Amino acid sequence: MLSVTSRRIAQPIIRNNLRLLSTQGENALKKFQDVMLEYRLTNYAQETPRRFKREVVAAARDSENRILLEGMQRVLRNIGAAQKLSERDLQTVFAELGEKGVITGDRMSSLIC
């Protein structure tokens, strides 16, 4: 008698037409999303997720409406989450999801939980 075993195949993170990420990229994105979700649930509990996303994106973008690594690092420092997400993890997110180290506001909004 043959036994059939089912295998669970790991599914890559694919959201809103994002390209496939490396294992490090998936882990870094998950950490980033967890940090943002924790902050939103603690400090924006009475607000809509859309408003939270809009305010984070507004705080992170530069004068040319781009979100650079430095802008997001500043936001994380301001919300007290810089120690929860390593600089390397944030660099990985920007390297894998950005274009030349820049992430658009729309894309960043889709990444934030």
C-alpha positions in Angstrom: 0.0 0.0 0.0 1.3 3.4 -0.9 1.0 6.2 1.5 0.4 9.7 0.2 2.1 12.4 2.1 1.2 16.0 1.6 3.9 18.5 1.6 3.4 22.1 2.4 5.3 24.3 0.0 6.4 27.6 1.3 4.6 30.4 -0.5 6.6 33.6 -1.3 5.2 36.9 -0.2 3.4 38.3 -3.2 1.3 41.4 -2.5 -0.1 43.9 -5.0 2.1 42.7 -7.8 5.3 42.9 -5.8 8.2 40.9 -7.3 9.4 37.8 -5.5 11.7 38.4 -2.6 14.7 36.6 -1.3 14.4 34.8 2.0 16.2 37.7 3.7 13.8 40.1 2.0 10.7 38.2 3.1 12.0 38.1 6.7 12.9 41.8 6.6 9.5 42.8 5.1 7.7 40.7 7.8 9.7 42.4 10.6 8.9 45.8 9.1 5.2 45.1 8.8 5.2 43.7 12.4 6.8 46.9 13.7 4.4 49.1 11.8 1.4 47.0 12.9 2.4 47.1 16.5 2.8 50.9 16.4 -0.6 51.4 14.6 -2.5 49.2 17.1 -0.9 51.0 20.0 -1.1 54.6 18.8 -3.7 54.7 16.1 -6.3 52.3 17.5 -9.1 54.8 16.9 -8.0 55.7 13.4 -8.4 53.9 10.1 -5.4 52.0 8.7 -5.6 54.3 5.7 -5.0 57.4 7.8 -2.1 55.7 9.5 -0.5 54.8 6.2 -1.0 58.3 4.8 0.7 59.9 7.9 3.6 57.5 7.8 4.2 58.0 4.1 3.9 61.8 4.6 6.4 61.8 7.4 8.9 59.6 5.5 8.9 61.3 2.1 11.3 64.0 1.0 10.6 67.2 -0.9 10.4 65.3 -4.2 7.7 62.9 -2.8 10.1 60.0 -2.7 10.7 57.7 0.3 14.4 57.2 0.8 16.0 54.9 3.3 16.9 57.8 5.5 13.4 59.1 5.6 12.0 55.7 6.9 14.9 55.5 9.4 13.9 58.9 10.7 10.2 57.7 11.1 11.3 54.6 12.9 13.5 56.6 15.3 10.6 59.1 15.9 8.2 56.4 16.8 10.7 54.6 19.0 11.0 51.5 16.8 14.5 51.9 15.5 15.8 49.2 17.9 13.0 46.7 16.8 14.1 46.7 13.2 17.7 46.6 12.3 19.2 49.0 9.8 20.2 46.0 7.7 16.6 44.7 7.6 15.4 48.1 6.4 18.2 48.3 3.8 17.1 44.9 2.5 13.5 46.1 2.1 14.6 49.1 0.2 17.1 47.2 -1.9 14.6 44.5 -2.9 11.4 46.5 -3.2 12.7 49.9 -4.2 14.1 51.3 -7.4 17.6 52.5 -6.8 17.0 52.7 -3.1 13.8 54.7 -3.5 10.3 53.5 -2.8 7.2 55.3 -4.0 4.6 56.5 -1.6 2.0 54.1 -3.1 4.2 51.1 -2.8 5.2 52.0 0.8 1.5 52.4 1.6 0.9 48.9 0.3 3.7 47.5 2.4 2.5 49.0 5.6 -0.1 46.8 7.4 
